[in-house]
Amino acid sequence: VVLDGKDGELKEYTDVRPFSFSPDGKRLAYSARKGRGDCVVLDGNEVLQSENGFDLARMLLFSPDSRHLAFVAIKSGADRVFLDGVEQGGFSAQKMDRVPQLAFSQDGKHLA
């Protein structure tokens, strides 16, 4: 990845998807293919590792205060919701085949 004209480390990634900047412009997140799975990279660190077997990571969303990152990762045909790299059990417990949208409250404390 090239950021502000500077080359990043050579990012083992293929099929890098659109970047998402936090509202304050200080944080950067993206999903990419690494090996046989998808990963999510936040501020240069993988918060979702490809070796965990996720087929696709999508819908990266920063909270309005830029402190949190939510995203959806697909595994075995089912969507799973993550907040700050941690799977959110309440969403998965609903056995949703597809999560159509993610939204944060204005204060960034709640995720729907």
N, C-alpha and C positions, 0 to 999 in steps of 0.2 A: 504494500500500500504506500502511496506517495501522499503525504500530508503536508500542506504548506510548502511544497516544492522539495521536501526532504524524503528520501527513500527510507522506508521502514525495513525491518528485517525480511529476508527472503523466506511472507505471510502464507508454508506447506499447503497452501489453500488453492483450490480450483473453484470455479463457478462462484466467485464472490458476488453477493447480492447487494442491493442498494444500501448505502450507508445511512445511518440515522444519528444525527447530532442531537445532544440534549438541548433543552430550551435555553440554557445559559451558554451554550456553545463550547463548553469545556470538556465534554465527554463524547466519545465516539463508539458506536456499536455497529456490528454487521454480522450476517450469517454467511457461512461458506462451506464448501465441501472439503473434507479432509479425509483422504483414504476412501472408505466405503460408507461414511456417515457424515452428517452435518454437525457443525459446531457453531457456537455463538461466541464472538469475541467482543469484549467490553474493555475499553481503555487498554488494549494490547494483551489482555489476558483471556483465556478461554473460560467462560462460565458454564458452557455446555460442551462436553467433550464428545468428539465423533465416535470414540470407541464404545460409547454407551448405546450405539445402534439406532440413533434417531435418523429417520429417512429424510426429514426436512424440517428446518427451523424457519419460522416466518413471523410476521406481524410484530416486529420489534417496536416497543413503545416506551418512551421515557415519561416519568411522572412530571407534572408541571414544575416541581421544585428541583428537578434534575437529579434527585437522590436515588431513584429506583428505576430499574429496567424490567419490564414485563415482556414476555414473548410466548409464542406457541410453538411446540415441537411435536412432530408426528412420529409415532412409533407403532408398528403393527396396525396401521390404518386408523388409529385413534389419536385425537388431539389431546395434548397435555399442556397445561398452563404453568409457566414458571415466573417467579418473582425473585429478582436478584439471584438467579441461578438455582433456586430451590423450587421443586415441584410443589404446586399448590393442590393438596389432596381434596379440598372441597369441590374443585372443578372436576377433577377426575372421577370423584364419587358419583357425579351425575351421569357418568357414562355417555358423555357427549361424543358423537362421531365427528362433529365439526364445530369449532368455536368460531362464530362469525365476526366477533369484534371484541376488542379489549378497550377499557376506558378507566382512567384514574379520576378520582375526585379532584376538585381544584386545589385542595391542600396536600394532595399526594398521599394521603393516609389510607385510602380505600381503593381497591381494584375490583372492577365488575367485569 
